[in-house]
Each structure stands twice: as C-alpha cells, then as structure tokens.
Amino acid sequence: MAKENYSIEKKIKNIPFAVKIFRLGYLIIDHLRLEKKLAVKRNGRTIFRFVDMGNITRMRANTFEIKEPETLSWIDSFEENALFLDVGANVGSYSLYAAKRGNPVIAIEPDPLNFALLNLNIYNNGLSDLVTPYPIALHSERKLSVFNLSNLAWGGASNSFDQPVDFNGNYYIPTHKSGVYGLPLDDFLDELALTPRHIKIDVDGNEGLILQGSEKTLSNPMLRSILIELSLGRPDYKNCTNLIEKHGFRLNQKTVSEMYKNTSSSGILNHIYVRS
C-alpha cells in the first residue's frame, strides 16, 4: 500500500505545474458554472432563479415576462392551493411560478437534460415540497419507446415521444434518442390518486395523442381550465379542439405572443379553455 501511494504521489509530482493550474482552473470554472444563477423577474422583482446552463436557459430567464404573458396571467387566476399539472415543464418556468404563488405542481418532462435542470431549479429555489417532477411521456397508450431530440441542449424544445413528428405533423431526423416510458394521462393520475384543477400541455407535437389518453380527466368537473399550445397548421388541429370542447370546455383565449408575431412560429398559439 505504501509503495502504491508513493507511486501516485510521484506521478502527481511529475505533472507540469502549468497543467496542474489548468486542471484546477477548469474544475473551478465548472463548479462556478453550476453555481451561477439567472434571476427570473416579474414586475421588476426576482421571483426565482435558474441555473445558468447556456444561451437557451438565459433566453428563458430573460424573456419570462414577454414570451407567454397570457400563461402568466392564466396562472395568476388559479385558486389558492389548486393542483397544477404542467405537461412539458421544460426547465420549470411555469411550474416554479405557480409554486411560488403557493400552488402544488406535478411537472412532467421527458427530456433528460431538461429533467435534470428542472430538478436543480426546484431544489435551489426551495420548492421541493410543492413541485414533484416525473421523467415520463404522456401518450394515448402505455408503451416503452424513445424520446426523439431534435437537439441535445439545456432548455431545448421541439422534441417528441415515440415518433419524431414536430408541431405541424412533419417528420424530422432526431440528433439523439433517449429511452422513456409513456402512458395515458388518465392512468398516470389514477395511480397517483390526483385530480388537477388546471393543466398546461406544451409538448411540440404529441398534443393529440395526449388528449386521446385524457378523456376521463377532461370529463372530471374538478378540472377547471386547460392551456394547450397548438399549431393551426397541424392535420389534427380540429380533432384536438373538438375533443376538448366535447367535455364541456369553451375557448376563452387564443393567443400568440408579440415575441413570435411575424415569425415562423406565428401560427403556434396558446389556447386557453375554461369549463362552461
């Protein structure tokens, strides 16, 4: 053992001093990167912080108030202690916002990088008692399949479970695939014995399949409102809206934010439904 320790010490001593400094500097920078936090503000006041993992997470922090102001106003309307189900939580923008208002949250995010960052953001903001994240995908049926990532990036989007189909119903070539278990929303909520009061669905492609697996949930009078992001150009657009409306919901608002007007995303709108 002594001889082995001597050998290790000798190797360390033989590493050039400049290399030691470089390695130490790298470790410090890597640590500081994880410690760097981005302030997310509402009306000029910091309400929570994100871990800074690059350009996309910075964009999400910096555009929090202007990207989807209708989503923030919708969350502001929630009753006290109303359970919020965030399907496609990404790194936690709206899950954290609802939790900061005192609402319990179930956050669903199958993207492996986003799920890791979502957990860090929940923990770092002291919201572990209010937000419970799940690394699953919702679908019309139970199946073990893959999550098709159009890009592997912290805070990324435009990914899809099982089939690599985008928000307009077009196929794309994934840059990476990650194994994920999918199940219907009705089954998921039955197993947890939970009934959400408000649901957000933002998954960039599989909204129709998720709705097909959610009919029991949609028919429950305890569910009061739904926010779903839908592209007007998707082939099943009318099927999605009809399915929601047949369960007693009426369209209250259909909005594209100023940030996306006159862009390729101008046809992707947030639809807010309330129970009639």
C-alpha positions in Angstrom: 0.0 0.0 0.0 2.8 2.4 0.9 4.5 1.6 -2.4 1.3 2.3 -4.3 0.8 5.6 -2.5 4.4 6.6 -3.3 3.8 5.8 -7.0 0.7 8.0 -7.1 2.5 10.9 -5.4 5.4 10.5 -7.8 3.1 10.7 -10.8 1.4 13.9 -9.4 4.8 15.5 -8.8 5.8 14.8 -12.3 2.8 16.6 -13.8 4.0 20.0 -15.1 2.9 22.9 -12.8 1.1 24.7 -15.7 -1.0 21.6 -16.3 -1.9 21.4 -12.6 -3.0 25.1 -12.7 -5.0 24.5 -15.9 -6.8 21.5 -14.4 -7.5 23.3 -11.2 -8.9 26.3 -13.2 -11.1 24.0 -15.2 -12.6 22.5 -12.0 -13.2 25.9 -10.5 -14.9 27.2 -13.7 -17.0 24.1 -13.9 -18.1 24.5 -10.3 -18.8 28.2 -10.7 -20.9 27.5 -13.8 -23.2 25.3 -11.8 -23.3 27.9 -9.1 -24.2 30.7 -11.4 -27.9 31.6 -11.2 -30.1 33.6 -13.5 -32.7 35.9 -12.0 -36.2 35.4 -13.3 -38.3 38.5 -12.7 -41.9 39.5 -12.7 -42.8 43.2 -12.5 -39.2 44.1 -11.7 -38.9 41.7 -8.8 -36.9 38.5 -8.8 -39.3 35.6 -8.0 -36.9 32.6 -8.6 -33.6 31.7 -10.2 -32.4 29.3 -12.9 -29.1 27.5 -13.0 -27.2 29.1 -15.9 -26.6 26.3 -18.5 -26.0 28.5 -21.5 -27.8 30.6 -24.1 -31.2 28.9 -24.1 -31.6 29.0 -20.4 -30.6 32.6 -20.4 -33.2 33.3 -23.1 -35.9 31.6 -21.0 -34.9 33.7 -17.9 -34.7 37.0 -19.8 -37.9 36.6 -21.8 -40.0 35.2 -18.9 -42.4 38.1 -18.9 -42.8 38.6 -22.6 -42.6 35.1 -24.1 -46.0 34.0 -22.9 -47.7 36.7 -20.9 -51.1 35.0 -21.3 -49.7 31.9 -19.5 -48.6 34.0 -16.5 -52.0 35.8 -16.4 -53.7 32.4 -16.5 -51.6 31.1 -13.6 -52.3 34.3 -11.7 -56.0 33.3 -11.9 -55.6 30.0 -10.1 -57.4 29.4 -6.9 -55.4 29.0 -3.7 -53.8 25.6 -3.3 -55.2 24.4 -6.7 -53.2 21.5 -8.2 -51.4 22.4 -11.4 -50.3 19.8 -13.9 -47.5 21.1 -16.1 -47.1 18.7 -19.1 -43.9 19.6 -20.9 -42.4 21.6 -18.0 -39.0 22.1 -19.7 -36.7 23.7 -17.1 -39.6 24.8 -14.9 -40.6 28.4 -15.8 -44.3 27.9 -15.2 -44.0 25.1 -12.6 -41.8 27.4 -10.4 -44.0 30.4 -11.0 -47.2 28.5 -9.9 -45.4 27.0 -6.9 -44.1 30.5 -5.8 -47.8 31.5 -5.7 -48.5 28.6 -3.4 -49.9 26.1 -5.8 -48.8 22.4 -5.7 -47.4 21.3 -9.0 -46.9 18.0 -10.9 -44.3 18.6 -13.6 -43.8 16.2 -16.4 -40.6 16.4 -18.5 -39.1 13.5 -20.5 -36.1 15.4 -22.0 -33.1 14.0 -20.0 -31.2 17.3 -19.8 -34.3 19.4 -19.1 -35.4 17.0 -16.4 -32.1 17.3 -14.6 -32.2 21.1 -14.8 -35.8 21.1 -13.7 -34.8 19.2 -10.6 -31.9 21.6 -9.8 -34.2 24.6 -10.3 -36.9 23.1 -8.0 -34.3 22.3 -5.3 -32.3 25.5 -5.5 -35.5 27.6 -5.1 -36.6 25.7 -2.0 -39.7 24.3 -3.8 -39.3 20.6 -3.4 -42.3 20.3 -1.1 -44.5 21.9 -3.8 -43.2 20.6 -7.1 -42.9 16.9 -7.9 -41.2 16.2 -11.3 -41.7 13.0 -13.3 -39.4 11.9 -16.2 -42.2 10.3 -18.3 -44.0 11.0 -21.5 -47.8 11.1 -21.9 -49.4 9.2 -24.8 -52.7 7.6 -25.9 -51.4 4.2 -24.7 -48.8 2.6 -22.4 -45.5 2.0 -24.2 -41.8 1.9 -23.7 -40.3 3.9 -26.5 -37.8 6.7 -27.2 -37.8 10.4 -26.8 -36.6 11.9 -30.1 -34.5 15.0 -29.5 -34.1 17.5 -32.4 -31.2 19.0 -30.4 -29.4 18.0 -27.3 -29.4 21.3 -25.4 -30.2 22.5 -21.9 -33.6 24.2 -22.1 -34.2 22.9 -25.6 -37.5 22.1 -27.2 -39.1 20.8 -30.4 -38.7 17.1 -29.3 -41.3 14.3 -29.5 -42.0 11.0 -27.8 -42.2 7.7 -29.8 -42.5 9.3 -33.3 -40.2 12.1 -34.5 -43.0 14.4 -35.5 -43.0 18.2 -35.0 -45.8 20.6 -34.0 -47.0 20.7 -37.6 -47.1 16.9 -38.0 -43.9 16.8 -40.1 -41.2 14.2 -39.6 -37.7 15.2 -38.6 -34.4 13.4 -38.1 -33.5 13.2 -34.4 -30.0 14.1 -33.3 -30.3 11.8 -30.2 -32.8 9.3 -28.7 -33.4 8.6 -25.0 -35.5 5.8 -23.7 -38.7 6.9 -22.0 -41.8 5.2 -20.6 -45.1 6.6 -21.9 -48.6 6.2 -20.6 -52.0 7.9 -20.8 -52.7 10.8 -18.5 -55.8 9.1 -17.1 -53.6 6.1 -16.0 -51.0 8.4 -14.5 -53.4 10.4 -12.4 -55.3 7.2 -11.3 -52.1 5.7 -10.0 -51.3 8.9 -8.1 -55.0 9.4 -7.0 -54.8 13.0 -8.1 -57.2 15.4 -9.9 -55.6 18.6 -11.2 -57.6 21.8 -11.3 -55.6 23.3 -14.1 -53.5 21.6 -16.9 -50.9 23.0 -19.3 -49.9 20.9 -22.3 -46.9 22.1 -24.3 -45.1 19.2 -26.0 -44.4 20.4 -29.6 -46.2 17.6 -31.5 -48.0 14.9 -29.4 -50.8 17.0 -28.1 -53.5 15.0 -30.0 -52.2 11.7 -28.6 -52.1 13.1 -25.1 -55.7 14.3 -25.4 -56.8 10.9 -26.5 -55.4 9.4 -23.3 -57.0 12.1 -21.1 -60.7 11.8 -21.7 -61.5 10.6 -18.2 -59.6 13.6 -16.8 -61.2 16.0 -19.2 -64.7 14.9 -18.2 -64.0 15.4 -14.5 -65.8 18.5 -13.3 -62.9 19.2 -10.9 -60.8 20.2 -13.8 -61.5 23.9 -14.4 -59.1 25.0 -17.2 -56.7 23.9 -19.8 -53.9 25.7 -21.6 -52.7 23.9 -24.7 -50.2 25.1 -27.3 -51.4 24.1 -30.8 -50.2 24.8 -34.3 -53.1 26.0 -36.6 -51.4 24.1 -39.4 -51.3 20.6 -37.8 -53.5 18.0 -39.5 -55.3 17.0 -36.3 -55.9 20.6 -35.1 -59.7 20.4 -35.3 -59.8 17.0 -33.7 -57.9 18.4 -30.7 -60.1 21.4 -30.2 -63.3 19.3 -30.7 -62.2 16.7 -28.2 -61.6 19.4 -25.5 -64.9 21.1 -26.3 -67.0 18.0 -26.2 -66.1 17.6 -22.5 -67.7 20.9 -21.6 -64.9 23.4 -22.2 -65.1 26.6 -24.2 -62.3 28.6 -25.7 -61.6 31.6 -23.7 -58.4 32.9 -25.4 -56.3 32.0 -28.4 -53.0 34.0 -28.4 -49.6 34.3 -30.0 -47.2 36.5 -28.1 -45.7 39.6 -29.5 -42.3 37.9 -29.4 -43.5 35.4 -32.1 -45.6 37.6 -34.4 -44.3 37.8 -38.0 -42.0 34.7 -37.4 -42.2 31.1 -38.5 -43.9 30.4 -35.1 -46.7 32.9 -35.6 -49.2 30.0 -36.3 -48.5 28.3 -33.0 -50.9 29.6 -30.4 -51.8 29.1 -26.8 -55.4 28.1 -26.4 -56.9 28.6 -23.0 -60.1 26.7 -22.3 -62.4 27.1 -19.3 -65.2 24.8 -18.2 -68.5 26.2 -19.2 
